[in-house]
């Protein structure tokens, strides 16, 4: 009988229908305990990936399909590049009343390139507000223009079959009909009259029209300028869907940029010329007034009698001649003239300050004050800066709107100069002039005692002559500056030079984008599939790994039963069959060891639910104990669905329930299945009050009597989830053995039911793993092949376990 294993009669309880690879250490502690679990169990994740390989493959296929679809949706994009050289003129060495600085820096050049003036002209020149969906229809739109009022949208021109009439539709709604050769789109604000020869019968032309400002904004969003600080090279990149149109747009943008920058520079020079011309005219008016005042004085004093002095008033016809030969007299007159000039300049400057307080400062008023030129160098420089800034502002206002940041900055700078800087410098100059006036007063007082008789007419004439000389000098300087400004205007050249023009690209810049998208979706779908597999493994309620038994359930593993596979010929592999036999020998050894070697060995076999193979484990354990020489009794305690009698070919009645009910004696229910050292008690008659019979004292007395006659008593009970029966049977035997089928047993249910066992006088012997696989977490739970025992004296008894296994695998 060595090697005989009883096959199960129900497929759900077949434990031997998977590969056999289970090690058999002597004690369950060697199978893995709480201290043996690795920090990161790669084997578990690998097993989960293999178990859900079809799910991962399905997600990978779906993700790859999505990646292919998204890659095809990518429209080709082409990039063109160009560069310009900005060589701003160095004006720092120029001389003149006003020095024009370079009005542009790196940021200003980029802002000018992206301004509405440049981009708007490009849109209108190249008609970028109209876009034919078919590139072959571009010739039709060469004379396409927009009216002041137009309707943007998607349009379709459909030519009839005779090629004489057209229908203009907007969003599939006809908006205009007419004959070819007439203007098309008058009702929607188009100015478009294509030649009839460009159309053919039945032709359909689709095009879109957008607002010019939106088209300009589209160019701005696709244009990438780069001009580092302190660099003269401006590089441009433009991205578009049409390579020829993108290159043409870039080249047109370059030329428009050059034209606008040249025009801006010319307007700046014109503003400077106009400013200097206005100052020159004002200086000429002041000179004429001074000359007329001197002439009027001479006319009215020429006939007056002369007074004591070196020369009568009105007779000095030489403006450059000395009024008196006496140095004391000359010094007195010079001091008086200087004091009069200083006092007039103080009065004029105070008048200007009063006007500045009323926010009506006129910078031109400073040009008629001599002290500003002789003693107000800082004020002169600030006035030059003011004139230059005002000229730049007027030039920029021709290009930019009032909201442009550069215009706002210039306006703020001019306001600061007029309200703070110029008044402050003017007050400083007034303070200096007052100090000078006090000094001159003291000097004149000293000289006046010596020159009491000098005619006042001579002093007035010298003062008037001095005014003429000062006005003449100012007028001459402004005329010289005006000549220089006009020369600059006539010699204005462009400061922008095109270095590299755009060429038509052959390959799209995003040609690799589709491949990147495909690879990314493949990687994401693979990662998602693996992640989902790991998640499903984490939430899986079934027993799949040894550590779930030892750590989650707290059960020692007494053994692991593999499954043998049928070969193609239908014959079971003897080596794999021997693996099953060795597994039950290991379980028998551990159970005997748990009992300390004493007899009888008594325990109840159960499982969390049906289909875990507990009856098969019970039957084969009984055979294993019987083969080892134990007087073994197998009790079918599953009074609800017990089938052990069918495995051994016995009658179910009378059985356990019949004995507990007192219907038959014990001898009538103990059966001999013709296996040496093995006896079986079937479950008996199925009764509605069967659980109550188990609770009776008869069951306790039965177990006590049986322990007197048998060395090993194995009770097969219902699953833990079936009812109270397994707990009653375990309480009667005092020991419980848990059968867990890999991939089938409900771990959460087992955990919940075992918590009830903790309250009973029952010892949990451990767990038997059923239906394990050789790979993954169970790769070390197998035995070496080629070490099966062959009986050389007695012919080997063929095991019958493979008969049912082959049918249910």
C-alpha positions in Angstrom: 0.0 0.0 0.0 3.1 2.3 0.1 2.5 5.3 -2.0 -1.3 5.0 -2.3 -3.1 8.3 -2.3 -6.9 8.7 -2.2 -8.2 10.9 -5.1 -11.0 13.3 -4.3 -14.4 12.7 -5.8 -15.2 16.4 -6.3 -13.0 18.7 -8.5 -13.4 21.5 -6.1 -11.5 19.6 -3.5 -8.7 18.3 -5.7 -5.4 19.5 -4.4 -3.2 17.9 -7.0 -3.8 19.8 -10.2 -0.8 22.1 -10.3 3.0 21.6 -10.6 4.8 20.0 -7.7 7.8 21.8 -6.2 7.6 21.9 -2.4 10.5 21.7 0.1 10.0 19.7 3.3 12.0 21.0 6.2 11.7 19.2 9.5 9.8 21.9 11.3 7.5 24.7 10.3 9.8 27.4 11.7 12.2 26.8 8.9 9.5 27.6 6.3 9.6 31.3 7.1 8.7 33.3 10.3 8.1 36.9 11.2 11.9 37.7 11.0 12.4 36.1 7.6 10.3 38.5 5.5 12.5 40.7 3.3 12.1 44.5 3.3 11.1 44.4 -0.4 9.9 41.1 -1.7 10.8 41.0 -5.4 9.6 37.5 -5.7 6.1 38.5 -4.8 6.0 41.3 -7.3 7.4 39.1 -10.0 4.7 36.5 -9.2 2.0 39.2 -9.3 3.3 40.4 -12.7 3.2 36.8 -14.1 -0.2 36.2 -12.7 -1.7 39.3 -14.3 0.5 39.1 -17.5 -2.6 39.1 -19.8 -4.0 42.2 -18.0 -0.6 43.9 -18.4 -0.4 42.8 -22.0 -3.9 44.1 -22.7 -3.2 47.5 -21.1 0.1 47.7 -23.1 -1.7 47.0 -26.3 -4.4 49.6 -25.6 -1.7 52.1 -24.6 0.3 51.4 -27.7 -2.8 51.9 -29.8 -3.5 55.2 -28.1 0.2 56.3 -28.6 0.0 55.4 -32.3 -3.2 57.4 -32.6 -1.8 60.5 -30.8 1.4 60.3 -32.9 -0.7 60.4 -36.0 -2.6 63.4 -34.7 0.7 65.4 -34.4 0.8 68.0 -37.2 4.2 68.6 -38.7 5.9 71.8 -37.5 8.7 73.5 -39.4 11.2 75.9 -38.0 13.1 78.6 -39.9 15.9 80.8 -38.5 17.4 84.1 -39.4 19.6 86.8 -37.8 20.2 90.5 -38.1 23.1 92.8 -37.1 22.2 95.9 -35.1 25.0 98.5 -35.4 23.7 101.6 -33.5 25.5 104.8 -34.4 27.9 106.1 -31.8 26.8 109.7 -31.2 28.8 110.3 -28.1 31.5 112.2 -30.1 29.1 114.6 -31.7 29.1 118.3 -30.8 26.3 120.7 -30.8 23.6 122.1 -28.6 21.7 118.8 -28.6 23.4 115.3 -28.7 21.0 112.6 -29.9 21.6 109.4 -28.1 20.8 105.9 -29.5 17.1 105.5 -28.8 17.2 101.7 -28.8 18.6 99.0 -26.5 18.4 95.2 -26.7 14.9 95.1 -25.1 13.7 97.9 -27.4 14.9 96.2 -30.5 12.9 93.0 -29.5 9.9 95.1 -28.6 10.1 96.9 -32.0 10.2 93.5 -33.8 7.1 92.3 -31.9 5.3 95.6 -32.2 1.9 96.0 -33.9 3.5 98.2 -36.5 5.9 95.5 -37.8 3.6 92.4 -37.4 0.5 94.3 -38.6 2.2 95.3 -41.8 3.4 91.8 -42.4 -0.1 90.4 -41.9 -1.6 92.9 -44.4 1.2 92.6 -46.9 1.2 88.8 -47.0 -2.6 88.5 -46.3 -2.0 86.1 -43.4 -5.5 86.7 -42.3 -6.8 84.3 -44.9 -5.7 80.7 -44.9 -6.7 78.2 -47.7 -7.1 74.7 -46.4 -5.6 73.4 -49.6 -2.2 74.8 -50.5 -3.0 74.5 -54.2 -5.7 77.1 -53.9 -3.3 79.8 -52.8 -3.3 81.5 -56.2 -7.0 82.4 -55.8 -6.2 84.6 -52.8 -3.5 86.9 -54.3 -5.8 89.8 -54.4 -7.9 89.0 -51.3 -8.4 92.0 -49.0 -10.7 92.8 -46.1 -13.1 95.7 -45.8 -13.5 97.9 -42.7 -16.3 95.6 -41.5 -15.9 91.8 -42.1 -17.1 88.6 -40.6 -14.3 86.1 -39.7 -14.9 82.4 -39.8 -14.6 79.2 -42.0 -15.9 79.7 -45.6 -16.5 77.5 -48.6 -16.8 78.5 -52.2 -18.6 76.0 -54.3 -18.6 76.2 -58.2 -21.5 74.7 -60.0 -21.2 72.0 -62.6 -21.2 74.4 -65.5 -18.4 76.5 -64.0 -20.3 79.8 -64.2 -21.8 80.3 -60.8 -20.5 80.2 -57.2 -22.0 79.8 -53.8 -20.2 81.2 -50.7 -21.1 79.4 -47.5 -20.2 80.1 -43.9 -20.3 77.1 -41.6 -22.4 75.2 -44.3 -24.8 78.1 -44.5 -25.0 79.9 -47.9 -24.4 83.7 -47.5 -23.9 84.8 -51.1 -24.5 83.6 -54.7 -23.2 85.1 -57.9 -21.5 84.6 -61.2 -17.8 83.9 -61.5 -15.9 87.1 -62.3 -17.9 89.2 -59.8 -16.6 90.2 -56.4 -16.9 87.3 -53.9 -17.8 87.9 -50.3 -19.2 91.5 -50.5 -22.0 90.5 -48.0 -19.4 89.5 -45.4 -16.9 92.3 -45.9 -14.5 90.7 -48.4 -12.8 92.6 -51.2 -12.0 89.6 -53.5 -12.4 89.3 -57.2 -10.5 86.3 -58.5 -10.2 85.5 -62.2 -12.8 83.0 -63.4 -10.1 81.1 -65.2 -8.6 80.1 -61.8 -11.8 78.0 -61.0 -13.0 74.8 -62.6 -16.4 73.2 -62.7 -17.5 71.6 -59.4 -14.5 73.0 -57.5 -14.8 73.4 -53.8 -12.5 75.9 -52.1 -12.3 76.0 -48.3 -10.6 78.8 -46.5 -10.6 80.5 -43.1 -10.5 84.2 -42.3 -9.4 85.7 -39.0 -8.9 89.2 -37.7 -5.5 90.7 -38.6 -4.7 91.4 -34.9 -5.3 87.7 -34.2 -3.0 86.8 -37.1 -0.4 89.1 -35.8 -0.7 87.6 -32.3 -0.3 84.1 -33.9 3.0 85.2 -35.5 4.1 86.7 -32.1 3.4 83.5 -30.3 5.4 81.4 -32.8 8.3 83.9 -33.1 11.2 83.4 -30.7 13.7 86.4 -30.7 16.9 86.3 -28.8 19.3 89.2 -28.3 21.6 88.9 -25.3 22.6 92.0 -23.5 25.6 93.8 -24.9 25.3 91.8 -28.1 24.6 93.2 -31.6 23.1 90.1 -33.1 19.4 89.4 -33.0 18.5 85.8 -33.8 15.0 84.9 -34.8 13.2 81.5 -34.9 9.7 81.1 -36.4 7.6 77.9 -36.2 4.8 77.1 -38.6 3.0 74.3 -40.3 3.8 75.3 -43.9 7.5 75.3 -44.7 7.3 77.7 -47.7 4.9 80.0 -46.1 6.9 80.1 -42.8 10.1 80.9 -44.6 8.4 83.6 -46.7 6.9 85.2 -43.6 10.2 85.2 -41.9 12.0 87.0 -44.8 9.1 89.5 -45.1 9.4 90.1 -41.4 13.1 90.8 -41.7 12.7 93.4 -44.5 9.8 95.1 -42.6 11.9 95.2 -39.5 14.7 97.0 -41.4 12.2 99.4 -43.0 10.5 100.3 -39.7 13.8 100.7 -37.8 15.1 103.0 -40.6 11.9 105.0 -40.6 12.0 105.3 -36.8 15.5 106.6 -36.9 14.6 109.1 -39.7 11.7 110.4 -37.7 13.9 110.7 -34.7 16.3 112.9 -36.7 13.5 115.0 -38.1 12.2 115.7 -34.6 15.7 116.8 -33.5 15.9 119.1 -36.5 12.5 120.6 -35.8 13.4 121.2 -32.1 16.7 122.9 -33.0 15.0 125.0 -35.7 12.4 126.2 -33.2 15.2 127.1 -30.7 17.1 128.9 -33.5 14.0 131.0 -34.5 13.4 132.0 -30.9 17.1 133.0 -30.6 16.8 135.1 -33.7 13.7 136.8 -32.4 15.5 137.6 -29.1 18.6 139.0 -31.0 16.4 141.2 -33.2 14.7 142.6 -30.1 18.0 143.3 -28.4 19.4 145.0 -31.5 16.2 147.1 -31.9 16.4 148.2 -28.2 20.1 149.3 -28.7 19.3 151.1 -31.9 16.3 152.9 -30.3 18.5 154.0 -27.3 21.2 155.4 -29.6 18.6 157.3 -31.7 17.1 158.9 -28.6 20.4 159.8 -26.9 22.5 161.0 -29.8 21.2 164.6 -29.5 21.5 164.9 -25.7 24.3 167.2 -24.4 27.3 165.3 -23.2 28.1 165.0 -19.6 31.4 164.7 -17.8 33.0 161.5 -18.7 35.2 159.9 -21.2 32.6 159.7 -23.9 29.0 161.1 -24.4 26.2 158.6 -24.4 25.2 157.5 -27.9 28.4 158.3 -29.6 30.1 154.9 -29.2 29.4 153.4 -32.6 31.9 150.6 -32.2 30.2 147.8 -30.1 33.6 146.2 -29.4 35.4 149.4 -28.4 36.1 150.3 -24.7 33.7 152.8 -23.3 36.4 154.6 -21.3 40.1 154.7 -21.3 40.2 155.0 -17.5 40.4 151.5 -16.0 38.5 152.7 -12.9 35.6 153.8 -15.0 35.7 150.7 -17.1 35.7 148.6 -14.0 32.7 150.5 -12.6 30.7 150.1 -15.8 31.5 146.5 -16.0 30.4 145.9 -12.5 27.1 147.7 -13.0 26.5 145.9 -16.2 27.2 142.6 -14.5 24.9 143.4 -11.6 22.1 144.4 -14.0 22.5 141.2 -15.9 22.5 139.1 -12.7 19.4 140.8 -11.4 17.5 140.4 -14.6 18.6 136.7 -14.8 17.4 136.2 -11.2 14.1 137.8 -12.0 13.7 135.6 -15.2 14.7 132.4 -13.3 12.2 133.2 -10.5 9.5 133.7 -13.1 10.3 130.3 -14.6 10.1 128.7 -11.2 6.7 130.3 -10.6 5.5 128.8 -13.9 7.0 125.4 -13.0 4.9 125.5 -9.8 1.8 125.9 -11.9 2.9 123.0 -14.1 3.5 125.3 -17.1 7.3 125.1 -17.4 8.6 126.2 -20.8 12.2 124.9 -21.3 12.6 127.4 -24.2 12.6 130.3 -21.7 16.0 129.3 -20.5 17.6 130.0 -23.9 17.2 133.8 -23.4 19.0 133.8 -20.0 22.8 134.4 -20.3 23.6 133.0 -16.8 22.2 129.6 -17.8 24.9 129.4 -20.5 27.7 130.9 -18.4 27.0 129.5 -15.0 24.4 126.7 -15.4 26.3 123.9 -17.1 24.4 121.2 -15.2 21.1 122.9 -16.1 22.1 123.1 -19.7 22.9 119.3 -19.8 19.5 118.6 -18.3 17.8 120.8 -20.8 19.6 119.0 -23.6 18.4 115.7 -22.1 14.8 117.1 -22.0 14.9 118.1 -25.6 16.3 114.8 -26.7 13.7 112.8 -24.6 10.9 114.9 -26.0 12.1 114.3 -29.6 12.4 110.6 -28.9 8.9 110.5 -27.4 7.4 112.2 -30.5 9.2 109.7 -32.7 8.0 106.7 -30.7 4.4 107.9 -30.7 4.5 107.5 -34.5 5.2 103.8 -34.0 3.7 102.7 -30.7 0.5 103.4 -28.9 0.1 105.3 -25.6 0.0 102.0 -23.7 3.5 100.9 -24.9 5.8 100.7 -21.9 8.5 102.6 -23.7 6.2 105.6 -24.3 5.1 105.6 -20.7 8.7 105.5 -19.5 9.6 108.5 -21.7 6.5 110.4 -20.4 7.5 109.7 -16.8 11.1 110.8 -17.5 10.0 114.1 -19.1 7.6 114.8 -16.2 10.4 114.1 -13.6 12.7 116.5 -15.5 10.1 119.3 -15.6 8.8 118.9 -12.1 11.8 118.0 -10.1 15.2 118.1 -11.8 15.0 121.4 -13.7 13.3 123.4 -10.8 16.0 122.1 -8.4 18.9 123.1 -10.6 17.2 126.5 -11.3 16.9 127.2 -7.6 20.6 126.3 -7.2 21.5 128.8 -10.0 19.3 131.5 -8.4 21.1 131.0 -5.1 24.5 131.4 -6.8 23.4 134.5 -8.7 22.1 136.1 -5.5 25.4 135.5 -3.9 27.1 137.0 -7.0 24.7 140.0 -6.9 25.6 140.7 -3.2 29.3 140.6 -4.1 28.8 142.9 -7.0 26.8 145.3 -4.9 29.7 145.6 -2.4 32.2 146.1 -5.3 30.0 148.8 -6.9 29.6 150.6 -3.6 33.4 150.9 -3.4 33.7 152.1 -7.0 30.7 154.4 -6.9 32.4 156.9 -4.7 35.0 157.5 -7.3 32.6 157.6 -10.3 29.7 159.8 -9.0 29.6 161.7 -12.2 29.5 158.9 -14.8 26.4 159.3 -17.1 23.7 156.8 -16.7 23.3 156.7 -20.5 26.7 155.1 -20.9 25.8 152.4 -18.5 22.5 151.7 -20.3 24.2 151.6 -23.6 26.8 149.1 -22.4 24.0 146.9 -20.9 22.1 147.0 -24.2 25.3 146.2 -26.2 26.0 143.3 -23.9 22.5 141.9 -24.4 23.1 142.1 -28.2 26.4 140.3 -27.9 24.9 137.5 -25.7 21.9 137.0 -28.0 24.2 137.0 -31.1 26.3 134.2 -29.5 23.3 132.1 -28.7 21.9 132.5 -32.2 25.2 131.5 -33.8 25.5 128.4 -31.7 21.9 127.3 -32.5 22.4 127.9 -36.2 25.5 125.7 -36.1 23.6 123.0 -34.3 20.8 123.2 -36.8 23.2 122.6 -39.6 24.6 119.6 -37.9 21.1 118.2 -37.2 20.1 118.6 -40.9 23.3 116.8 -41.9 22.4 113.9 -39.6 18.9 113.8 -41.1 20.2 113.7 -44.7 22.8 111.0 -43.8 20.3 108.7 -42.0 21.0 105.0 -42.8 19.6 101.8 -41.4 21.1 100.5 -38.2 19.8 97.0 -38.9 21.5 94.7 -41.4 20.1 91.3 -42.4 22.8 88.7 -41.9 21.0 85.4 -42.5 17.7 85.0 -44.3 15.3 82.1 -43.8 15.5 79.1 -46.1 12.7 76.6 -46.7 13.2 73.6 -44.3 12.8 70.1 -45.7 12.1 68.1 -42.5 9.7 69.1 -39.7 11.3 69.9 -36.3 8.8 67.7 -34.5 9.5 64.6 -36.5 10.7 62.8 -33.4 7.8 64.0 -31.4 5.6 61.2 -32.6 8.2 58.6 -31.6 8.6 60.2 -28.2 4.8 60.2 -27.7 4.6 56.5 -28.7 7.4 55.6 -26.4 6.0 57.6 -23.6 2.5 56.0 -23.9 4.1 52.5 -24.2 6.1 53.2 -21.0 3.1 54.7 -19.2 0.8 51.8 -20.2 3.4 49.3 -19.2 3.9 51.1 -15.9 0.1 51.4 -15.4 -0.4 47.7 -16.2 2.3 46.7 -13.7 1.0 49.1 -11.2 -2.5 47.8 -11.6 -1.2 44.3 -11.2 0.5 45.2 -8.0 -2.6 47.0 -6.7 -4.8 44.0 -7.5 -2.3 41.8 -5.8 -2.4 44.0 -2.7 -6.2 43.9 -2.5 -6.5 40.2 -3.4 -8.3 38.4 -0.6 -6.9 35.0 -1.5 -3.9 33.3 -0.1 -1.0 33.5 -2.6 2.3 33.7 -0.7 3.8 31.9 2.3 4.3 35.1 4.2 0.6 35.8 4.1 0.2 32.6 6.1 3.0 33.2 8.6 2.6 36.9 9.1 -1.0 37.8 8.3 -2.6 34.6 9.8 0.1 33.8 12.3 0.2 30.1 11.3 3.2 27.9 10.9 3.5 26.0 7.6 3.6 22.3 8.3 3.9 21.3 4.6 3.1 22.2 1.1 1.3 19.8 -1.3 2.0 20.3 -5.0 0.0 19.1 -7.9 1.1 16.6 -10.5 0.4 17.2 -14.2 -0.6 14.6 -16.7 1.7 14.1 -19.6 0.3 14.2 -23.2 0.0 10.4 -23.1 -2.2 10.7 -20.1 0.3 8.9 -17.8 1.4 10.7 -14.6 5.0 11.6 -14.2 6.4 9.2 -11.4 8.8 11.9 -10.2 6.0 14.4 -9.7 3.9 11.8 -8.0 6.7 11.1 -5.6 6.8 14.9 -4.8 3.2 14.6 -3.6 4.0 11.5 -1.5 7.1 13.3 0.1 4.9 16.3 0.9 2.5 14.2 2.9 5.4 12.4 4.7 6.7 15.9 5.7 3.3 16.9 7.0 3.0 13.6 8.9 6.4 14.2 10.5 5.6 17.7 11.6 2.2 16.7 13.1 3.9 13.9 15.0 6.5 16.3 16.2 3.8 18.8 17.3 2.4 16.0 19.5 5.8 15.3 21.1 6.0 11.8 19.6 3.2 10.6 21.9 0.0 8.9 20.7 -2.7 9.2 19.8 -2.2 12.0 17.3 -5.7 13.7 17.1 -6.7 16.8 15.2 -9.5 18.3 13.1 -8.8 19.4 9.5 -10.7 22.4 8.1 -10.3 25.2 5.7 -11.7 28.8 5.2 -14.1 27.8 2.4 -15.1 25.0 0.0 -12.7 24.0 -2.8 -9.6 24.3 -0.6 -9.0 20.5 -0.7 -9.4 19.7 3.0 -11.0 16.3 2.4 -8.3 15.2 0.0 -5.6 16.4 2.5 -7.5 14.5 5.3 -7.7 11.3 3.3 -4.1 11.3 2.2 -2.8 12.2 5.6 -4.8 9.2 7.0 -3.1 7.0 4.4 0.3 8.4 5.2 -0.1 7.7 8.9 -1.4 4.2 8.2 1.6 3.5 6.0 3.8 4.6 8.8 2.3 1.9 11.1 -0.1 4.1 13.0 -3.5 2.6 13.7 -5.4 5.4 12.0 -9.0 6.4 12.1 -10.4 8.9 9.6 -13.7 10.5 10.7 -15.9 12.3 8.2 -17.1 15.2 10.5 -18.6 17.1 7.5 -22.2 16.1 8.3 -23.5 18.5 5.7 -21.6 17.6 2.5 -19.1 14.9 3.6 -17.8 12.7 0.7 -15.0 10.6 2.3 -17.1 7.4 1.9 -17.0 7.9 -1.9 -13.3 8.2 -1.9 -12.9 4.8 -0.2 -15.9 3.2 -1.9 -18.0 2.9 1.3 -21.6 3.4 2.2 -22.5 6.7 3.8 -25.0 5.2 6.3 -24.8 4.4 9.1 -22.2 6.9 10.1 -21.3 9.6 12.7 -24.7 11.2 13.0 -26.4 7.9 13.3 -24.1 6.9 16.2 -24.5 10.3 18.0 -28.3 10.0 17.6 -28.1 6.5 19.3 -29.5 4.6 16.4 -26.5 2.2 15.9 -23.5 1.1 18.0 -20.0 2.2 17.4 -19.0 -1.1 15.7 -21.6 -0.4 13.0 -20.1 2.9 11.9 -16.4 2.0 11.9 -15.6 0.7 8.4 -12.5 -1.0 7.1 -11.6 0.3 3.6 -9.2 -2.6 2.9 -6.2 -0.3 3.6 -3.8 -1.7 6.2 -4.0 0.2 9.6 -6.8 2.5 8.3 -10.4 2.7 9.4 -13.1 5.2 8.3 -16.3 6.6 10.0 -18.6 8.1 7.3 -20.6 11.2 8.0 -23.9 9.2 8.2 -27.4 10.3 7.6 -27.8 14.0 6.9 -30.0 15.5 9.6 -31.4 19.0 10.1 -30.4 18.7 13.8 -26.9 17.5 12.9 -25.1 20.5 14.6 -27.0 19.9 17.8 -25.9 16.2 17.8 -22.3 17.4 17.6 -22.7 19.5 20.7 -24.0 16.5 22.7 -21.9 14.7 25.3 -21.9 11.6 23.0 -19.2 13.3 20.7 -16.9 13.9 23.7 -17.3 10.3 24.9 -16.8 9.0 21.4 -13.5 10.9 21.1 -12.3 9.6 24.4 -13.2 6.0 23.5 -11.5 6.3 20.1 -8.2 7.6 21.6 -8.0 4.3 23.5 -8.0 2.2 20.4 -6.2 4.3 17.7 -2.8 6.0 17.3 -3.9 8.7 14.9 -7.4 10.2 14.7 -8.1 12.6 11.8 -11.4 14.4 11.7 -12.5 16.0 8.4 -14.8 19.0 9.3 -16.8 21.4 7.2 -15.1 24.8 6.2 -15.0 27.5 8.8 -17.4 29.6 6.8 -20.1 26.8 6.7 -21.2 27.1 10.3 -20.4 26.1 13.9 -19.5 22.5 13.0 -15.7 22.9 12.6 -15.4 24.8 15.9 -17.3 22.0 17.6 -15.2 19.3 16.1 -12.0 21.2 16.9 -13.1 21.6 20.5 -13.7 17.9 20.7 -10.2 17.0 19.3 -8.5 20.0 21.0 -6.4 20.5 17.8 -7.0 22.1 14.5 -5.1 21.9 11.2 -5.8 24.6 8.6 -5.8 23.7 4.8 -5.1 26.7 2.6 -5.2 26.4 -1.2 -2.9 28.8 -3.0 -5.0 31.2 -5.2 -8.3 29.9 -3.8 -8.6 30.2 0.0 -10.1 33.5 1.3 -7.4 35.0 3.5 -9.7 37.6 5.0 -12.3 35.0 5.9 -9.7 32.8 7.5 -8.4 35.7 9.5 -11.8 36.5 10.8 -12.7 32.9 11.6 -9.4 32.2 13.4 -10.2 35.1 15.7 -13.1 33.0 17.0 -10.8 30.0 17.4 -8.7 32.0 19.8 -11.6 32.1 22.3 -11.9 28.2 22.2 -9.8 25.6 24.0 -8.3 24.7 20.6 -4.6 24.5 19.6 -3.8 25.6 16.1 -1.2 23.1 14.8 -0.4 25.1 11.7 -1.3 25.2 8.0 -0.9 23.0 5.0 -0.5 24.8 1.7 -2.3 23.0 -1.1 -2.1 23.4 -4.8 1.2 25.3 -4.9 3.4 26.1 -7.9 7.1 25.7 -8.3 7.8 29.2 -9.5 7.7 32.5 -7.7 7.4 32.5 -4.0 7.2 28.7 -3.9 10.4 28.0 -6.0 12.2 26.8 -2.9 9.3 24.5 -1.7 10.2 21.6 -4.0 12.1 18.4 -3.7 15.0 17.2 -5.8 14.1 15.2 -8.8 15.6 11.7 -9.1 15.6 10.9 -5.4 12.3 9.0 -5.3 12.4 5.6 -3.5 12.2 2.5 -5.6 11.4 -0.8 -3.8 13.7 -3.4 -5.3 12.1 -6.3 -3.5 8.4 -5.6 -3.9 6.9 -4.3 -7.1 6.0 -0.6 -6.8 2.3 0.1 -6.1 1.1 2.7 -8.6 -0.6 5.6 -6.9 -4.2 6.3 -7.8 -4.1 10.0 -7.1 -3.4 10.9 -10.7 -6.6 9.3 -11.9 -8.9 12.1 -10.7 -6.2 14.7 -11.0 -6.0 14.1 -14.7 -9.7 14.5 -15.0 -9.9 17.7 -13.1 -6.7 19.5 -14.1 
